[in-house]
Each structure stands twice: as structure tokens, then as C-alpha cells.
Amino acid sequence: MNLLHIDSSVTGDNSVVEAWRRAYPQVQVAYRDLATEAPEHLSAERLGTRFAAPGAHSPVQREEQALGEAVLDEFLSADVIVLGAPMYNFSIPSQLKAWLDRILVAGRTFRYTEAGPEGLAGGRRVVIASARGGVYSEAAPARVMDHQEAYLEAALGFIGITDVTVIRAEGVNLPDGRERAIAFAHDRIRALVRAAA
């Protein structure tokens, strides 16, 4: 089993991967830290890499092509992807969006058909390790500000990944909320790993 661990938090790690390693000692883990090695955000030149003839790439486009292929190959080789995805200002970190821009690729992870878009990356399991300073899952009005988990689930669903589990630690910035939120998330991690075993 191949597991890809994507970390986009600028403040630390999560324990989902360690719990998975204990349950599956044979698991092979690839790790990409988007906080320390963030992909460049798309520009017209970088996006143009996908449409330029191979010999006509600029130096930036050659760099982009190498990065895009490495990120996409790493993703497509994984059976399980653990996404460390904190909520920053009601959405995902920009470095995680830049990574997704290299994953959502027409002809590789989805295609357009007469019936509409079709995901090509199904058969993978994704665990989203979601961290939030406030509480956004329980009720309006805060719930309508959640553009983090809903966005990730929609983007993954677009490329055919429907086996998505969210492990949520929310309210970590509220008084006395951090310990409770982390304990709850750890309980969910243990239950997830037991169910998968």
C-alpha cells in the first residue's frame, strides 16, 4: 500500500499518518510539505506549459513541467492520500490550492465527455485532516463560511475520488477548545484505522 502525506499547515503535523503506519507496518509513505516547499502559484506562463509544444517551453515552463509531472506521478501512485488541510480565512491554504492546480489536469485525472466531466482518479482513499480555529460544522451562520472542506470534497469528487473521510479538529483557538478538539480528532483517527484494518 502506498500512502501520500500532503502537509499544508504552517504550524505543525498531524497523527493520521502515524496511526496508519502502526496499523499497516508495510505501508510506503511519500511526504510532501507544501508549507516549506510550496509550488508556485499558476501564472499565464506556468499554465501555458500545458498548451505549448514541448520544444517551445521557456525555462519557467520546463520547471513547471517537471514539477507538475512529479506531483502528479506521486499522487497517481498513492492508494491513500492524507491531506493536512487547515482552514485559513474560511478556505484552504494557498499552497494547497497550488498543489491541487497540479492534480486537476484534463486528460490525466479527469476528462470531458459528451455527458460532462468524468473523473479518472477514482479508487483512492483520501483522509482530510482538517484543523479550524473556530467551529464551522455545527450550525449557521458560521457553517456558510466553510469553504475549506466543501471545496476539497468537490475538487476530489470532480476527479473521481468519492472515498473521503474528514478528521476534524475545530475550535482549537477557543478557550479550552484545543485539548478537546485534538482529543476528538485522535478518537476519530483511531476509529478510522480500526475500521480500515
DRENSE-143336 format. One record per residue: residue number from 1; x, y, z of N, C-alpha, C, CB in turn. Coordinates in pm, whole numbers, always signed. Glycine has a CB too. Layout:
// residues N
{pt NUM,{X,Y,Z},{X,Y,Z},{X,Y,Z},{X,Y,Z}} ...
This chain:
// residues 197
{pt 1,{+84,-118,+0},{+0,+0,+0},{+88,+124,+0},{-95,+0,+121}} {pt 2,{+53,+220,-84},{+127,+346,-92},{+41,+457,-34},{+168,+379,-238}} {pt 3,{+98,+533,+57},{+29,+645,+120},{+104,+772,+89},{+16,+624,+273}} {pt 4,{+32,+874,+45},{+90,+1005,+18},{+42,+1100,+127},{+51,+1058,-124}} {pt 5,{+136,+1161,+197},{+106,+1256,+305},{+138,+1396,+254},{+186,+1223,+436}} {pt 6,{+33,+1476,+239},{+47,+1615,+196},{+20,+1703,+317},{-51,+1650,+77}} {pt 7,{+115,+1783,+355},{+101,+1873,+469},{+102,+2015,+419},{+214,+1850,+573}} {pt 8,{-5,+2090,+451},{-9,+2230,+407},{-18,+2327,+523},{-127,+2251,+315}} {pt 9,{-7,+2275,+644},{-13,+2361,+762},{+122,+2425,+788},{-58,+2281,+885}} {pt 10,{+119,+2552,+823},{+244,+2619,+857},{+276,+2603,+1005},{+237,+2767,+820}} {pt 11,{+190,+2530,+1079},{+208,+2523,+1224},{+235,+2384,+1280},{+88,+2577,+1290}} {pt 12,{+242,+2279,+1199},{+273,+2150,+1259},{+219,+2032,+1182},{+221,+2145,+1398}} {pt 13,{+229,+1913,+1244},{+191,+1790,+1175},{+62,+1734,+1232},{+303,+1686,+1186}} {pt 14,{+20,+1620,+1177},{-98,+1550,+1228},{-61,+1406,+1256},{-216,+1558,+1128}} {pt 15,{-147,+1336,+1330},{-113,+1200,+1370},{-183,+1094,+1286},{-149,+1179,+1515}} {pt 16,{-255,+1133,+1182},{-324,+1035,+1099},{-224,+938,+1038},{-404,+1106,+988}} {pt 17,{-115,+990,+984},{-17,+906,+916},{+49,+810,+1013},{+90,+992,+848}} {pt 18,{+84,+856,+1132},{+147,+766,+1230},{+53,+655,+1272},{+191,+845,+1353}} {pt 19,{-75,+685,+1289},{-172,+580,+1323},{-184,+480,+1209},{-311,+642,+1354}} {pt 20,{-181,+527,+1086},{-187,+439,+970},{-63,+350,+964},{-201,+522,+839}} {pt 21,{+53,+407,+994},{+178,+328,+993},{+174,+217,+1097},{+299,+419,+1018}} {pt 22,{+121,+247,+1215},{+112,+144,+1320},{+18,+32,+1278},{+64,+206,+1453}} {pt 23,{-93,+67,+1212},{-190,-34,+1170},{-142,-113,+1049},{-323,+32,+1139}} {pt 24,{-63,-49,+963},{-15,-112,+841},{+136,-94,+832},{-85,-51,+716}} {pt 25,{+212,-179,+901},{+357,-161,+903},{+422,-166,+764},{+420,-267,+990}} {pt 26,{+357,-229,+668},{+413,-241,+533},{+388,-118,+447},{+357,-363,+464}} {pt 27,{+314,-21,+496},{+278,+95,+415},{+402,+174,+375},{+179,+185,+492}} {pt 28,{+406,+217,+250},{+512,+301,+198},{+460,+445,+198},{+558,+256,+54}} {pt 29,{+530,+535,+264},{+482,+673,+278},{+569,+769,+199},{+479,+714,+426}} {pt 30,{+505,+847,+114},{+571,+959,+46},{+520,+1085,+114},{+541,+960,-110}} {pt 31,{+607,+1181,+136},{+571,+1302,+211},{+605,+1425,+129},{+642,+1306,+347}} {pt 32,{+510,+1519,+125},{+534,+1647,+58},{+485,+1756,+152},{+462,+1654,-82}} {pt 33,{+575,+1843,+193},{+543,+1953,+283},{+526,+2080,+200},{+654,+1972,+391}} {pt 34,{+401,+2119,+181},{+372,+2235,+97},{+402,+2367,+168},{+227,+2233,+54}} {pt 35,{+416,+2361,+300},{+449,+2484,+373},{+596,+2521,+353},{+418,+2467,+523}} {pt 36,{+683,+2421,+343},{+825,+2451,+326},{+869,+2449,+180},{+908,+2351,+405}} {pt 37,{+798,+2374,+96},{+829,+2368,-47},{+702,+2391,-127},{+894,+2231,-84}} {pt 38,{+650,+2511,-118},{+524,+2543,-185},{+543,+2553,-336},{+466,+2674,-131}} {pt 39,{+453,+2491,-412},{+458,+2512,-557},{+425,+2657,-589},{+360,+2416,-631}} {pt 40,{+482,+2708,-695},{+449,+2843,-739},{+300,+2848,-775},{+536,+2886,-862}} {pt 41,{+239,+2962,-752},{+101,+2978,-795},{+98,+2990,-947},{+36,+3102,-729}} {pt 42,{-12,+2946,-1006},{-22,+2949,-1151},{-17,+3092,-1203},{-149,+2880,-1197}} {pt 43,{+56,+3109,-1309},{+61,+3234,-1384},{+26,+3197,-1528},{+204,+3306,-1373}} {pt 44,{+11,+3296,-1612},{-18,+3269,-1753},{+93,+3184,-1815},{-35,+3401,-1832}} {pt 45,{+218,+3215,-1778},{+329,+3139,-1834},{+329,+2995,-1784},{+462,+3206,-1799}} {pt 46,{+307,+2976,-1654},{+306,+2841,-1598},{+189,+2759,-1653},{+298,+2846,-1445}} {pt 47,{+72,+2819,-1659},{-43,+2749,-1713},{-22,+2715,-1860},{-169,+2833,-1695}} {pt 48,{+47,+2801,-1931},{+74,+2779,-2073},{+161,+2657,-2099},{+140,+2898,-2130}} {pt 49,{+225,+2604,-1996},{+307,+2483,-2010},{+225,+2370,-2069},{+366,+2441,-1874}} {pt 50,{+100,+2361,-2028},{+14,+2251,-2072},{-23,+2261,-2220},{-111,+2247,-1988}} {pt 51,{-9,+2379,-2278},{-56,+2401,-2415},{+57,+2427,-2514},{-151,+2516,-2417}} {pt 52,{+179,+2452,-2466},{+292,+2481,-2553},{+350,+2352,-2610},{+400,+2561,-2478}} {pt 53,{+403,+2360,-2729},{+473,+2246,-2787},{+595,+2215,-2701},{+515,+2274,-2936}} {pt 54,{+630,+2087,-2680},{+740,+2052,-2590},{+870,+2127,-2614},{+766,+1907,-2600}} {pt 55,{+909,+2149,-2736},{+1034,+2218,-2763},{+1026,+2369,-2747},{+1080,+2187,-2902}} {pt 56,{+905,+2421,-2727},{+886,+2565,-2719},{+871,+2615,-2576},{+765,+2604,-2799}} {pt 57,{+900,+2531,-2478},{+886,+2572,-2338},{+995,+2670,-2297},{+889,+2449,-2247}} {pt 58,{+956,+2770,-2221},{+1052,+2863,-2161},{+1118,+2793,-2042},{+982,+2998,-2117}} {pt 59,{+1223,+2850,-1985},{+1282,+2790,-1865},{+1181,+2772,-1752},{+1398,+2875,-1817}} {pt 60,{+1094,+2870,-1733},{+991,+2859,-1628},{+895,+2744,-1662},{+912,+2992,-1613}} {pt 61,{+862,+2729,-1787},{+772,+2622,-1827},{+837,+2484,-1814},{+724,+2643,-1970}} {pt 62,{+966,+2476,-1840},{+1035,+2348,-1819},{+1035,+2311,-1671},{+1181,+2355,-1871}} {pt 63,{+1057,+2411,-1586},{+1050,+2389,-1441},{+909,+2346,-1400},{+1091,+2517,-1364}} {pt 64,{+811,+2413,-1456},{+670,+2381,-1425},{+635,+2241,-1472},{+576,+2484,-1491}} {pt 65,{+681,+2204,-1589},{+652,+2070,-1641},{+712,+1963,-1551},{+705,+2055,-1785}} {pt 66,{+834,+1983,-1506},{+898,+1886,-1417},{+824,+1876,-1284},{+1046,+1924,-1392}} {pt 67,{+788,+1990,-1226},{+714,+1990,-1100},{+578,+1925,-1117},{+698,+2133,-1047}} {pt 68,{+506,+1965,-1221},{+373,+1909,-1244},{+375,+1759,-1260},{+310,+1972,-1367}} {pt 69,{+472,+1708,-1336},{+482,+1563,-1355},{+517,+1492,-1225},{+586,+1531,-1462}} {pt 70,{+610,+1549,-1148},{+649,+1486,-1021},{+532,+1480,-924},{+766,+1563,-957}} {pt 71,{+460,+1591,-911},{+347,+1597,-819},{+237,+1502,-865},{+293,+1740,-808}} {pt 72,{+208,+1502,-993},{+102,+1416,-1046},{+138,+1268,-1036},{+72,+1452,-1191}} {pt 73,{+261,+1232,-1067},{+305,+1093,-1055},{+297,+1046,-910},{+448,+1076,-1107}} {pt 74,{+340,+1130,-818},{+334,+1098,-676},{+189,+1073,-634},{+396,+1213,-591}} {pt 75,{+99,+1160,-678},{-43,+1147,-646},{-103,+1020,-706},{-120,+1269,-697}} {pt 76,{-78,+995,-833},{-137,+879,-900},{-80,+747,-851},{-115,+891,-1049}} {pt 77,{+37,+749,-787},{+97,+627,-732},{+39,+590,-596},{+247,+644,-720}} {pt 78,{-36,+681,-535},{-85,+660,-399},{-219,+587,-398},{-99,+793,-327}} {pt 79,{-234,+497,-301},{-362,+431,-274},{-443,+513,-175},{-340,+287,-221}} {pt 80,{-371,+574,-80},{-431,+656,+25},{-358,+790,+26},{-424,+585,+166}} {pt 81,{-435,+898,+35},{-376,+1031,+45},{-426,+1094,+174},{-413,+1121,-80}} {pt 82,{-335,+1139,+256},{-371,+1212,+377},{-339,+1359,+351},{-295,+1157,+505}} {pt 83,{-443,+1442,+352},{-426,+1585,+327},{-436,+1661,+458},{-533,+1637,+227}} {pt 84,{-325,+1717,+503},{-327,+1806,+618},{-375,+1941,+568},{-187,+1817,+687}} {pt 85,{-498,+1979,+606},{-561,+2097,+546},{-623,+2187,+653},{-668,+2055,+445}} {pt 86,{-549,+2282,+704},{-608,+2377,+798},{-698,+2476,+726},{-498,+2451,+875}} {pt 87,{-790,+2533,+801},{-872,+2641,+747},{-801,+2773,+775},{-1017,+2641,+809}} {pt 88,{-772,+2846,+669},{-716,+2981,+680},{-816,+3077,+617},{-575,+2992,+612}} {pt 89,{-869,+3167,+696},{-964,+3267,+645},{-1076,+3203,+564},{-891,+3369,+559}} {pt 90,{-1136,+3098,+621},{-1255,+3030,+568},{-1228,+2939,+450},{-1357,+3130,+529}} {pt 91,{-1103,+2917,+412},{-1073,+2834,+297},{-945,+2755,+324},{-1058,+2920,+170}} {pt 92,{-884,+2705,+217},{-762,+2626,+230},{-640,+2717,+213},{-759,+2511,+126}} {pt 93,{-524,+2673,+261},{-402,+2750,+238},{-374,+2761,+87},{-282,+2684,+310}} {pt 94,{-317,+2873,+47},{-291,+2894,-95},{-193,+2791,-152},{-237,+3035,-118}} {pt 95,{-101,+2742,-69},{-8,+2641,-119},{-79,+2509,-149},{+105,+2618,-17}} {pt 96,{-186,+2478,-75},{-264,+2357,-105},{-341,+2376,-235},{-361,+2323,+11}} {pt 97,{-393,+2496,-258},{-460,+2525,-386},{-361,+2512,-501},{-523,+2668,-384}} {pt 98,{-237,+2559,-482},{-136,+2547,-587},{-105,+2400,-616},{-7,+2621,-547}} {pt 99,{-105,+2315,-513},{-84,+2171,-533},{-201,+2113,-611},{-69,+2098,-396}} {pt 100,{-324,+2149,-572},{-441,+2099,-643},{-439,+2140,-791},{-568,+2150,-576}} {pt 101,{-385,+2258,-820},{-375,+2302,-959},{-287,+2208,-1041},{-320,+2444,-965}} {pt 102,{-198,+2135,-976},{-113,+2036,-1047},{-178,+1899,-1050},{+25,+2026,-979}} {pt 103,{-283,+1878,-972},{-350,+1748,-965},{-472,+1743,-1056},{-393,+1718,-820}} {pt 104,{-545,+1852,-1067},{-663,+1858,-1152},{-618,+1890,-1294},{-764,+1965,-1100}} {pt 105,{-587,+1785,-1369},{-529,+1801,-1503},{-615,+1723,-1604},{-381,+1750,-1506}} {pt 106,{-669,+1796,-1700},{-750,+1733,-1805},{-668,+1627,-1878},{-802,+1839,-1906}} {pt 107,{-730,+1513,-1899},{-664,+1403,-1968},{-585,+1313,-1875},{-573,+1457,-2072}} {pt 108,{-560,+1357,-1753},{-483,+1275,-1658},{-568,+1233,-1538},{-359,+1352,-1610}} {pt 109,{-637,+1330,-1476},{-720,+1297,-1361},{-869,+1321,-1388},{-677,+1379,-1240}} {pt 110,{-901,+1384,-1500},{-1039,+1396,-1545},{-1039,+1418,-1694},{-1113,+1512,-1471}} {pt 111,{-1156,+1399,-1754},{-1171,+1427,-1896},{-1313,+1478,-1921},{-1142,+1301,-1983}} {pt 112,{-1325,+1551,-2028},{-1456,+1600,-2068},{-1516,+1502,-2168},{-1447,+1743,-2127}} {pt 113,{-1642,+1467,-2147},{-1713,+1378,-2238},{-1841,+1447,-2281},{-1743,+1240,-2171}} {pt 114,{-1912,+1385,-2374},{-2040,+1441,-2418},{-2139,+1448,-2302},{-2099,+1358,-2533}} {pt 115,{-2123,+1360,-2205},{-2212,+1357,-2088},{-2164,+1449,-1976},{-2224,+1215,-2035}} {pt 116,{-2051,+1516,-1997},{-1996,+1605,-1896},{-1862,+1555,-1846},{-2092,+1620,-1779}} {pt 117,{-1806,+1620,-1743},{-1675,+1579,-1691},{-1680,+1439,-1629},{-1624,+1680,-1588}} {pt 118,{-1572,+1366,-1645},{-1559,+1232,-1587},{-1426,+1224,-1512},{-1567,+1122,-1697}} {pt 119,{-1434,+1187,-1385},{-1313,+1170,-1304},{-1237,+1046,-1344},{-1347,+1164,-1156}} {pt 120,{-1104,+1055,-1345},{-1019,+942,-1384},{-931,+893,-1270},{-933,+980,-1502}} {pt 121,{-943,+954,-1152},{-853,+922,-1042},{-923,+848,-928},{-791,+1050,-988}} {pt 122,{-1036,+787,-957},{-1110,+713,-854},{-1031,+594,-804},{-1244,+667,-908}} {pt 123,{-1087,+528,-703},{-1023,+410,-645},{-922,+444,-537},{-955,+333,-753}} {pt 124,{-907,+571,-506},{-816,+613,-399},{-899,+656,-279},{-724,+729,-446}} {pt 125,{-836,+646,-165},{-899,+693,-42},{-827,+819,+3},{-896,+583,+69}} {pt 126,{-904,+919,+45},{-846,+1043,+94},{-896,+1068,+236},{-882,+1163,+2}} {pt 127,{-802,+1101,+323},{-834,+1143,+459},{-792,+1288,+470},{-762,+1052,+568}} {pt 128,{-888,+1374,+499},{-859,+1516,+518},{-844,+1541,+666},{-971,+1606,+456}} {pt 129,{-725,+1580,+708},{-701,+1618,+847},{-724,+1768,+855},{-554,+1579,+896}} {pt 130,{-844,+1804,+899},{-891,+1943,+896},{-873,+2007,+1033},{-1038,+1950,+852}} {pt 131,{-812,+2124,+1035},{-796,+2199,+1161},{-857,+2337,+1142},{-644,+2210,+1202}} {pt 132,{-931,+2380,+1246},{-1000,+2509,+1240},{-993,+2578,+1374},{-1147,+2491,+1197}} {pt 133,{-968,+2706,+1372},{-963,+2782,+1497},{-1099,+2797,+1561},{-904,+2917,+1472}} {pt 134,{-1202,+2813,+1479},{-1340,+2827,+1528},{-1419,+2702,+1499},{-1408,+2948,+1464}} {pt 135,{-1550,+2710,+1520},{-1641,+2598,+1495},{-1728,+2635,+1376},{-1728,+2564,+1621}} {pt 136,{-1719,+2556,+1271},{-1791,+2586,+1147},{-1881,+2472,+1102},{-1693,+2618,+1038}} {pt 137,{-1881,+2361,+1171},{-1955,+2244,+1123},{-2095,+2232,+1182},{-1878,+2120,+1154}} {pt 138,{-2124,+2303,+1289},{-2247,+2274,+1362},{-2370,+2348,+1313},{-2226,+2305,+1504}} {pt 139,{-2365,+2476,+1294},{-2486,+2549,+1259},{-2451,+2681,+1191},{-2573,+2574,+1383}} {pt 140,{-2551,+2735,+1123},{-2535,+2869,+1065},{-2529,+2967,+1180},{-2651,+2904,+965}} {pt 141,{-2471,+3083,+1168},{-2419,+3139,+1044},{-2276,+3096,+1012},{-2425,+3288,+1050}} {pt 142,{-2204,+3040,+1106},{-2064,+3006,+1080},{-2049,+2900,+971},{-1996,+2958,+1207}} {pt 143,{-2144,+2809,+960},{-2134,+2699,+863},{-2123,+2750,+719},{-2253,+2607,+877}} {pt 144,{-2189,+2860,+687},{-2185,+2910,+549},{-2048,+2967,+514},{-2292,+3018,+528}} {pt 145,{-1962,+2987,+614},{-1827,+3038,+587},{-1726,+2927,+563},{-1781,+3125,+703}} {pt 146,{-1770,+2801,+566},{-1680,+2688,+542},{-1659,+2670,+392},{-1735,+2558,+605}} {pt 147,{-1549,+2720,+344},{-1510,+2699,+203},{-1384,+2614,+198},{-1488,+2836,+131}} {pt 148,{-1359,+2540,+304},{-1242,+2454,+316},{-1279,+2310,+282},{-1183,+2462,+458}} {pt 149,{-1352,+2244,+369},{-1385,+2103,+349},{-1473,+2083,+226},{-1455,+2047,+473}} {pt 150,{-1573,+2169,+207},{-1662,+2155,+92},{-1584,+2169,-39},{-1774,+2261,+98}} {pt 151,{-1490,+2262,-44},{-1410,+2281,-165},{-1326,+2156,-193},{-1320,+2405,-151}} {pt 152,{-1259,+2105,-89},{-1175,+1987,-108},{-1257,+1867,-155},{-1102,+1953,+21}} {pt 153,{-1372,+1845,-93},{-1456,+1733,-134},{-1505,+1749,-277},{-1575,+1719,-39}} {pt 154,{-1540,+1872,-317},{-1584,+1897,-455},{-1471,+1874,-554},{-1639,+2040,-469}} {pt 155,{-1352,+1926,-524},{-1238,+1909,-615},{-1201,+1762,-630},{-1116,+1990,-564}} {pt 156,{-1199,+1689,-519},{-1166,+1547,-524},{-1275,+1469,-597},{-1147,+1491,-383}} {pt 157,{-1400,+1502,-572},{-1510,+1436,-642},{-1505,+1459,-792},{-1642,+1483,-587}} {pt 158,{-1462,+1577,-833},{-1451,+1609,-975},{-1355,+1515,-1046},{-1405,+1754,-992}} {pt 159,{-1250,+1472,-976},{-1153,+1381,-1040},{-1184,+1234,-1007},{-1010,+1416,-996}} {pt 160,{-1301,+1209,-947},{-1347,+1072,-928},{-1323,+1012,-791},{-1282,+987,-1025}} {pt 161,{-1272,+1090,-697},{-1245,+1038,-563},{-1364,+1068,-472},{-1114,+1099,-504}} {pt 162,{-1435,+962,-436},{-1552,+977,-351},{-1533,+916,-213},{-1671,+914,-418}} {pt 163,{-1427,+841,-194},{-1397,+782,-62},{-1315,+883,+17},{-1319,+644,-77}} {pt 164,{-1384,+979,+78},{-1320,+1089,+150},{-1370,+1089,+294},{-1349,+1225,+82}} {pt 165,{-1277,+1089,+387},{-1309,+1098,+529},{-1246,+1225,+584},{-1259,+973,+608}} {pt 166,{-1323,+1301,+660},{-1272,+1422,+723},{-1252,+1395,+871},{-1368,+1542,+701}} {pt 167,{-1129,+1415,+917},{-1096,+1410,+1059},{-1080,+1556,+1101},{-964,+1323,+1090}} {pt 168,{-1173,+1604,+1181},{-1180,+1746,+1210},{-1141,+1778,+1353},{-1320,+1797,+1182}} {pt 169,{-1049,+1873,+1369},{-1018,+1934,+1499},{-1056,+2080,+1485},{-865,+1916,+1540}} {pt 170,{-1171,+2115,+1541},{-1214,+2254,+1527},{-1238,+2317,+1662},{-1339,+2263,+1441}} {pt 171,{-1230,+2448,+1663},{-1241,+2522,+1788},{-1109,+2527,+1863},{-1347,+2461,+1875}} {pt 172,{-997,+2503,+1793},{-868,+2495,+1861},{-821,+2630,+1916},{-764,+2440,+1768}} {pt 173,{-879,+2739,+1867},{-841,+2870,+1919},{-940,+2925,+2021},{-828,+2968,+1805}} {pt 174,{-1042,+2849,+2052},{-1140,+2890,+2152},{-1087,+2858,+2292},{-1277,+2821,+2128}} {pt 175,{-1131,+2930,+2395},{-1086,+2899,+2531},{-1119,+2753,+2564},{-1153,+2994,+2634}} {pt 176,{-1021,+2681,+2611},{-1033,+2538,+2646},{-1074,+2450,+2530},{-1133,+2522,+2758}} {pt 177,{-1065,+2498,+2409},{-1109,+2420,+2294},{-1003,+2331,+2235},{-1160,+2510,+2190}} {pt 178,{-877,+2370,+2248},{-769,+2298,+2181},{-759,+2152,+2225},{-637,+2368,+2208}} {pt 179,{-751,+2127,+2355},{-735,+1990,+2404},{-855,+1904,+2366},{-716,+1989,+2557}} {pt 180,{-975,+1961,+2380},{-1096,+1886,+2346},{-1100,+1853,+2197},{-1222,+1967,+2386}} {pt 181,{-1066,+1950,+2113},{-1069,+1929,+1968},{-966,+1824,+1926},{-1042,+2061,+1896}} {pt 182,{-849,+1831,+1982},{-744,+1734,+1947},{-780,+1595,+1997},{-608,+1778,+2004}} {pt 183,{-834,+1585,+2116},{-876,+1454,+2168},{-984,+1394,+2080},{-928,+1467,+2314}} {pt 184,{-1079,+1475,+2038},{-1186,+1427,+1949},{-1128,+1378,+1817},{-1290,+1539,+1924}} {pt 185,{-1036,+1454,+1760},{-973,+1414,+1633},{-896,+1283,+1650},{-879,+1525,+1582}} {pt 186,{-823,+1268,+1760},{-748,+1143,+1783},{-842,+1024,+1796},{-662,+1155,+1910}} {pt 187,{-957,+1043,+1862},{-1056,+934,+1870},{-1104,+895,+1731},{-1175,+976,+1958}} {pt 188,{-1129,+993,+1646},{-1174,+966,+1508},{-1065,+894,+1429},{-1213,+1097,+1436}} {pt 189,{-939,+932,+1450},{-828,+867,+1380},{-821,+720,+1419},{-694,+937,+1412}} {pt 190,{-828,+693,+1549},{-824,+553,+1595},{-939,+472,+1537},{-827,+546,+1749}} {pt 191,{-1059,+530,+1537},{-1175,+460,+1480},{-1157,+434,+1331},{-1303,+541,+1505}} {pt 192,{-1104,+532,+1260},{-1081,+518,+1115},{-983,+405,+1087},{-1029,+649,+1056}} {pt 193,{-873,+403,+1160},{-771,+299,+1137},{-825,+161,+1175},{-642,+331,+1218}} {pt 194,{-900,+153,+1284},{-960,+23,+1322},{-1055,-25,+1214},{-1036,+35,+1455}} {pt 195,{-1136,+64,+1161},{-1234,+26,+1057},{-1163,-16,+929},{-1330,+142,+1027}} {pt 196,{-1049,+45,+899},{-976,+11,+777},{-900,-119,+789},{-881,+123,+741}} {pt 197,{-866,-159,+912},{-784,-279,+933},{-858,-407,+909},{-730,-280,+1071}} 
